[in-house]
Amino acid sequence: MARARAVKELLMKQIFRLEMVVAEEDADRATGLLTLDVPFGWEEESLPTGETRFRVHCDNPEFVANLQNDMQARVPSAQCLVSTLEDQDWLAAWRQFFTPVPCGSRFVVLPPWLADSKDFPGREKVLIEPKSAFGTGHHATTALCLTVLSGLLDSGRVRAGQHFLDLGTGSGVLSIACCKSGLTGEGYDIDPLAVENALENKALNGISGFEVGLGSMEALEGRTYDLVLANILARPLIELAPRIVWACKPGACLVLSGLLEIQADSVEEAYMAQCLPKPRRVIDGEWCALVWE
């Protein structure tokens, strides 16, 4: 029994890395697969050969194995390699990888060890404790949402005193930025670990006016909001369109993200079918945010 416990403790200290190298012509297909299967993000590097290297880190070996099988089934030419990192190496790697992320004119996302940095005067610091499964601001869709939020605040379209909904809150980064801008609101996620992480980051930033809950639109009990942020995936955005639109107060701002630009048309159609006008599109590489303001 003691040996079994020791082995279990050793495994719990390991982080699994899946590295995938794909040819240039397969990069979009691989990105689409990762978008559907890996909501917590990944690393992406363009190689001198024209190939793209993707890295996914996770503490769940079954998840990594399933993702590898899925990638090799859909992109047969992908070169996949699974390795492990000890916990202390993982934390050191995070410190090296987690660089500050300025977003728009107002925000910068920082890890706790850079909380006292003087490098970003005039920007609101959003402190995020890095976790292997939740957004840190490095993923393009999170940075895109923060940039859109910054612009809405700059224009006065979103302002202090308003109430927000953050659907798919993850680490709570968008909610924390809202609260530091004088709004109050709620963040929901269907993953209990995400809720735990959001609460941790709420405490880390010392904010109030941010309630975190487990669930999705069914948890709202008829409440409506001045600002709705939904940084999830294209399919649930389409499926939830009637409920998300219903949660918007008259004249509310709505920001949808987590979708590739090639998915924007279908998501846009779902919301225009709910009598919304055509949205503004904000593009960052292959990613897109739809903004009703």
N, C-alpha and C positions, 0 to 999 in steps of 0.2 A: 504493500500500500504506500509506504514511504517513497519507493522508487517511482510509482505511478504519479504521486503528487509532484515529485521533483520534475518529472518529464512534463507534466501539465503546466507547472509554473514556468518552465523554460519556454514552452510553446507560446504561452501568453505574452512573453516578452519579445516575440518575433513579429516583425512586419513583413508581409509578402509583397514582392515587387514583380509585376508582369511587364516585361519589356517587349514591345512589338515593333518591328521594322517593316514598313510596307513600301511598295513601289509608288512612284509619283502618280500613276494613273489610278491607284487604289486608295489614295489618301482620303478622298471625299467619302468613299464608302466606309472606310474604317472610322472616320469622324462621326458619320451618321450612326454607326453601330454603338460607339462609345457614348454618344448623346442619349441613346435609348437605354443603355445598360448601366451607365456609370454616372448617376446624378451628382456625385460629389466631386467630379472633375478629375483631370489627369494632366500630366506634363506632355508637352509636344515640342519636338525639335526638328528643324529642317536640316538634313545632312547634305554635305557637298556633292554627294552622288545623285541628288534629286529625290532620294528616298525621305520618308518621314519616320522618326522614331517617337513612339508613344510609350509613356510609362504610367502605370496605375499602381498605387500603393494601397494596401488594405490589410487589416488584421484577421480577415476571414479567408482561410485557405480554400474553402469550398466555393466561395464567390470567385476567387481568382481562377480556380480550375474551370468553372463553368464559363467564365469570360474567355479564357484561352480557347476552349472548345468551340465557343460561338464564333470567335474571330477566325479560327482556322477553317471552320465550315463555310463562312461567308466570304472570307478573303483567303483562299487556299495558298496563295503565294506568301502570306505574312510569315515572317521569321519571329517566333515567339520563344521567350526565355523567362522562366520563373526563378527568382532568387529570394533570399531572406536577408533581413537586416535585424541585428540585435536592437533592442529598445534604445540603448544609449547612442548607437550609431544613427538611429532614426531621428532622435531629437537633435543631434548635431547636424544632420542633413537638413532638417526643417529650419534650423537657425541660418544655415547657409542659403537655403532656397527662398525663405520668406523675406523678400525685400519689400520695402514700403510701396504701397499702391496709391498714387494720387488719382483722384477721380473728379472730373469737372474742376470748378474753381474753388470748391468748398471743402472737400473731404480728402483725408489720407487714411488708408487702412494700415495699421501697424501691429506688430506682435507686442506682447507685454514688455519684453526686454528692450524695446525702443520707445517706451512710453515717454521718456524724458527727452527725446530727440528735439533739437532746436532747428532741424533742417527744413521744417515746413511751416514757416510763420504764416499766420492768418488762416490756416486750414483747421477744420475740426478733426480731432484725432478719434478714429474708431478703432478701439483695441480688440483684437480677436486672438484668442488662445488657439493655436493651430491644432487641429485634429485631423486624423487621416480620412474622415468621412464627411466633412462639412466644408462649406464655402469659406474662403479666406479673403476673397476680393481679387485673387489672381485669375480666377476663371473669367473669361471675357464677358459672360452674361451678367455676372455679379457687378463687375466694373462698369458695364454698360448701364445697368439700372442705377448705380450710384451717380454716374455722369448725368443721366436723364433727370434724376432727382435734384441734383445740383442746379441744373438749368431751370427746372420748374421753380425752385426757390429763388434763383436770381431774378426771374421774370415776375415774381410775386404771385404766380399762379397757385403755388403751394406756399402756405405761410404758417407761422406759429399759431397755436390754438386749434388747429384742425385735427381731425381724427383719422387714423390710417388703419388699413388692413394689410398685413404682409403674409401672403399665402405661399407656403413652402419656405418658411423662415430660415431653415437650416441653422447656421451659426448665429442668426439674429442680426447680421451685419446691416441689412437695410433698415430694420426697425431701430437699431441703435442710432444710425445716422438720422433717422426721422426725429427721434426723441432729442438728440443733441441740437436739432434745429427748432425745437419748441413744440413739436407735435406730440400727441399721445395716441396710443393705439394697441393693436393686438397682432401677435404673430402665431400662426398655426403651422404644424407640420405633422405628417402621418407617421414619422419615425420617432419613437420615444427617445432614442439617443440624440437626435437633433434637438428635441425639446430640452434635454439635459444640457446640451452644449450651449443653446441660446440662453438658458438661465445662468450658466456660468459666465458667459460674456456680458450679460446684463449686469451682474454683480461686479465684474471686472471694470466696467465703465462707470459704475456708480450712478446709474440712471434710474429714474422712476417714470411712471406713466406708460409702461410697456408690460402688457400681460401676455404670457406665453401659454399656449394650449396645444393639446394633442388632438389632431383631427383635421378636417378639411371644411368645406363650405357648410356641411350639415351641422357644424358646431356653432354657427353664428346666431341662431335663434332670431332671425329677422332683423338683425342690426344692419345699419347702413353707414357708409364712410365717405369722407371728403376726398380721400386718396386710397386707391387700391393698387397694390403692387403684387404681381403674380409672376415669380421667376421659377417656373416649373418646366414642363415639357410640352411640346406641341399637342400631343394627343389629349392629355388631361385638360389643357387650355380649351380645346374644342369641345370636349365633353361637358365641361363646367361652364360654358359660355352663358347660358341663361341665368345661372345662379350668381356668377361673378358680376354680370351686368345689373342684376337685381340688387346686389350689395352696394352699388354706387348711388350716392345721393344725387339729386338733380344738380348738374353742373360739376360733378366730381371729376377728378383726374384719374385715368386708368392707364397703368403701364404693364404690358405683358412682355415677358422675356423668357429665355431658355429655349429659343427656337432658332434653327438655322434659317438663313435668308430664303432658301428654297422651300421652306415650310410656311413662310409668311403669308402667302396668298390664301392658303386653306384656313389658317387661323383668322385672318382678316375677314374672310367671307362668313365665318361662323358668327362673328361679332356684328358685322353689318346686317346679318339676318335678324339680329336682336334690335334693329332700328338705330344702331350707332352710325355716325358718319364715317367716312374714310379716315383712318388714322394717319398720323405722321410716322414715318419709318426712320429709325436711327440704326445705322449699320456700323459694325466693327468687324472687319474681316468677313468671315462667313456667317457671323451671328447677327441677329436682328432683334430690335425691340419695337413694339407697336405702342404708340402713345396717343391717347385721346386727352386733349387738354382744353 
